[in-house]
Amino acid sequence: MKYRYLVIVLFSLVVITPAIAQDELSVGVAAAPAYDSVRSQYIKTFPDHFFLWPVLKQRRLDFEMKNLDNKNTSLNYRSNKPYSFGLGMYLFELAVEVTFAVPLNADAKRIYGESNARDLQLNVIGKKWGIDAYLQKYEGFYLDDPSVKIPVNQPYPHRPDIEARNNGVSVNYTFNNKKFSFRSTYTFVDQQLRSAGSFLLYGTLSSFSAAGDSAILGEPYLNRFGEASRIKSFRVTTLGIAPGYTYSLIYKGFFLNGTLAFGPAHNWLSSTHEDGVQKNDIKFNIYAAGRIAIGYNGDKVFGGFSFIAQGKSAKFDNAQIVGSNTTFKMLIGYRFREVGFLKKRVWDLPKALMSSKF
C-alpha cells in the first residue's frame, strides 16, 4: 500500500508541477528494445536499472531581423533567461526533468532586463524514431544592434512588451539504428560501446510568432529597414524536412557526438503592421537542426555537456527574420539497480495504481 501512495505522489508532482512554480518540465518515454545480436555489440541497455541526476540547463528563444537589401544591417532580439537547476530521473521507462530558474543577479537584470519564460517539452525516444513536442512562451527581450557599441556596464535597450511563442513537433528517424543510439549521448538511456554514425531524416511542423505593444522595430529603424520597421506582429508556420548525419566517437566510455541536418521548408507567413494592415504569404526557405555533445557514459556513472539548436527563417517585406531555439545542458548521474515495485513499466502503472498491491 505504501508503494502505491509513493507512486501516486511521484506522478502527481509531474502533473501538478507545471501549474505552480517550475521553470521547465521535460518528459521522455523510451521503449525497451528487443534483443538484437548486432545491436548488442554496439549498444548496451540497462533494463533493470533506474537513474537519478542533477541537471543544469539553459533554454533560449531568440530572433534576428536582417535587411534583405543590406546584409550587414541586422538587429538581434535576445532573451535573458537564467540558467535552471533541478533533478532528473529515469524510472518505469519514463524520464522526467523538473528544473527551477536560478535567480538573476542585479547587474544582469539592469543590463539585459529579464525574460519571463515557460518551457514544456515531451520526448518519445525509440531506437529508430524520436519525437519532440514543445511549448515555449517568452516575454521580455533586449536589443543587440551590431552597429551600436554599448559601453561596458551600460544597459541594452529593453523591450519587455515583446512576447514570442514557439510551439511544434519534430520527428527524426535513425537509419543505422542497429549500430548507433541517440539516447546514449543525450538521454543516457543506452550506452554506445563503439564509434558509429548514421544518416538521419528530420521532419518538423512548428509555429513561431512574436508581437509587441508597438512595432517590433519602430520609427528609429525606418531608414534602415523601411516598411518592415512597421511590423507589429508576425507568425511563421513551418513544414520542413531535413536529411542529415550524426556520428559518435567513443573512447573508453568517453564520447563526442556531432549532428547536422538541413533541408527545405514550406512557410505560411502572416504579419500585422501598426496601422492594422495584415499581410499573408507563402514562401519556401531552409530548416536546420544541429547537436553537439561530449561526456562520459559508464556502467554506473554518466554525465556530460550538450548543445542543441534549431533554426528557421522567413521573409517579411524587405526583412528576413531568423528564429533560433537553443538548449545547453550539463548533468551527472548514477544508475541504481531496480528492486520491488521499481521494476514496473509505465504501461503497467494505470492498472497497478488501481490496485492496492505492487
HELIX and SHEET records of a PDB file:
HELIX    1   1 LYS A    2  ILE A   16  1                                  15    
HELIX    2   2 THR A   17  ALA A   19  5                                   3    
HELIX    3   3 SER A   37  TYR A   42  1                                   6    
HELIX    4   4 ALA A  106  TYR A  112  1                                   7    
HELIX    5   5 ARG A  183  TYR A  186  1                                   4    
HELIX    6   6 GLU A  219  TYR A  221  5                                   3    
HELIX    7   7 LEU A  222  PHE A  225  1                                   4    
HELIX    8   8 GLY A  226  ARG A  230  5                                   5    
HELIX    9   9 GLY A  340  LYS A  343  5                                   4    
HELIX   10  10 VAL A  346  ASP A  348  5                                   3    
HELIX   11  11 LEU A  349  LEU A  353  1                                   5    
SHEET    1   A 8 GLU A  24  ALA A  30  0                                        
SHEET    2   A 8 LEU A  94  ALA A 101 -1                                        
SHEET    3   A 8 SER A  84  LEU A  91 -1                                        
SHEET    4   A 8 HIS A  49  ASN A  67 -1                                        
SHEET    5   A 8 ASN A  70  ARG A  78 -1                                        
SHEET    6   A 8 TRP A 129  ASP A 144 -1                                        
SHEET    7   A 8 ASN A 116  ILE A 125 -1                                        
SHEET    8   A 8 GLU A  24  ALA A  30  1                                        
SHEET    1   B11 GLU A  24  ALA A  30  0                                        
SHEET    2   B11 LEU A  94  ALA A 101 -1                                        
SHEET    3   B11 SER A  84  LEU A  91 -1                                        
SHEET    4   B11 HIS A  49  ASN A  67 -1                                        
SHEET    5   B11 ALA A 319  ARG A 337 -1                                        
SHEET    6   B11 VAL A 301  PHE A 316 -1                                        
SHEET    7   B11 GLN A 278  ASN A 297 -1                                        
SHEET    8   B11 PHE A 254  HIS A 273 -1                                        
SHEET    9   B11 ILE A 231  TYR A 251 -1                                        
SHEET   10   B11 ALA A 196  ALA A 211 -1                                        
SHEET   11   B11 HIS A 158  THR A 174 -1                                        
SHEET    1   C 2 ILE A  43  THR A  45  0                                        
SHEET    2   C 2 ASP A 190  GLN A 192 -1                                        
END                                                                             
